[in-house]
Each structure stands twice: as C-alpha cells, then as structure tokens.
Amino acid sequence: MYLAMTMDGKTLASNVSSQLETCSYLLVVDTKDLSVKAIENKSDLSEENLAQKVIACDCEGIITGAFNSAAFNVLADAYITRYAGAGYSGLEALELMKQRKLELIKT
C-alpha cells in the first residue's frame, strides 16, 4: 500500500509537518518495504493541489497535520484515510499507525 506523509524533510527520520500546506516534502511511502519517493512542495502548490497529488500517487492514506476543509473534502471524496501525525518522526508515525494509535482526522 502507498501512504502519503507531509514532512519537514525528505526522509522518514524527518518530522511530520504541522500543516499540510507548509510541508517541505510530500513523501509517498510503500509500506511493504518503506521505500520513499519525495516530492518537493514548491510554493505554487495549494493544499488542494497537494491533496490531488496524494490521489494521483495512488495513496490509500495520508499522515499529516492540520489542513483546510477544501483539501479535506478532496481527500475524503477519494476515500483517503487521514491520520494526525504532527509532532512525530515519519518512522514513529508509521509505527503508531500500524498499532492503530494515530488519531483519525474525521472532520
């Protein structure tokens, strides 16, 4: 399964960003082998554009911080599971997700 993560850096050792729009990188992680594709968040990408990238990369979920209602609707309409992971490193967030200890973003 592919999982998107909004990160402050381009590796899983980096922290999950507190806000979708201000992340430095969108990581697409293959959860089978933890291989990572890093997509730099350039200043011209809105939250909705980032949400569309998550869908285009065939991700089933996203670990992120806060985001606006338009991005929420784009992700929810595509049945992307949303996890709150701000404050954790990428590796910590993935482990917590596996243990079902990451909070789901429902609204």
N, C-alpha and C positions, 0 to 999 in steps of 0.2 A: 504494500500500500504506500502511496505517496502522501506525505504530510507537509504542509507549508508551515514555516515559522518566521515570524518577523523578528529580526535580530539586530543588535547594535554592531555586530561584526560578522565576518563571513565564515565562521566556523561554529561548530556545536559547543565549543568552550565559551563562546560569547554569551552575553545575556539577552534574554527575550526583551524586546523593546516595550516600553510602557504605552506606546501609542502606535497604531498601525501606520499612520501617515508619516511619522517621523523616523521610522526604522531605517537603518542604513542599508540593510540587505533583506531580501526575501529568500529564505533557504527552502529548497524543495528536497526533502529527505525521503529516501527509500528506506522504510522501516525494517525491511528484511536484512539489509547489510549496512545500514547507516551511511550509505554514500550520499553525498550532498552536491546539489547544483546551486550556486549562489547567483542571485540576480540583484544587481545593484539598484537601489531605489534612487533614481535621478529625480531632481526637483520638479520635473514636469509630471510626475505620476501622482494622481489624486488617490484617495482611499478607494474610490470606486474602480480606478484603473488597476490598483493592486489586487483588489478582490477579483477582477476579471482575469488577472494573471494566475491567481490560485486555481481558478476554474480551468483555464487553458492548459495548465500543467497537470491536469487530471488528479488533483489532490482530493482526498476524502475528508480532510480536516485541516484546521489551522490552529496553531498555538500563538497567541498574540496578547497585546494589551488592549486598551480601550480603542474604540472606533465609532464612527458616526452611523446614524440609522440607515443612510443610503447604502453604505458598504455592508452593513448587517443584512439588509434586505437582499442584496445581490448574492451574498453567501448563503443565506437561508433558503432563498428560492432555488439554489443549485444543490441543496441538501448537503452543504459542507458543515461538518460538526465544528463548533467553535469552542476553544478552550482558553481560559485565562491563565497565562503563564508568565506574566511580567514579574520580574524580580528573581527569576531562576535562570541558571545557565541552560543552554539548549539541552545538554545531556541530562541535567536534573529534571527539566520539564518533561522530556521523553520518558524518563523512568517513572515520574509521578503519573503521567498519562497511562502508562501500562498498568500501574497499580490502581487506576481509577480514582486517583486522589486530586486531580486537577479539576477545578470548578468549571462547569459548562457555562458558556455565555448564552443565555436563553432569551434575553430581551435587549 
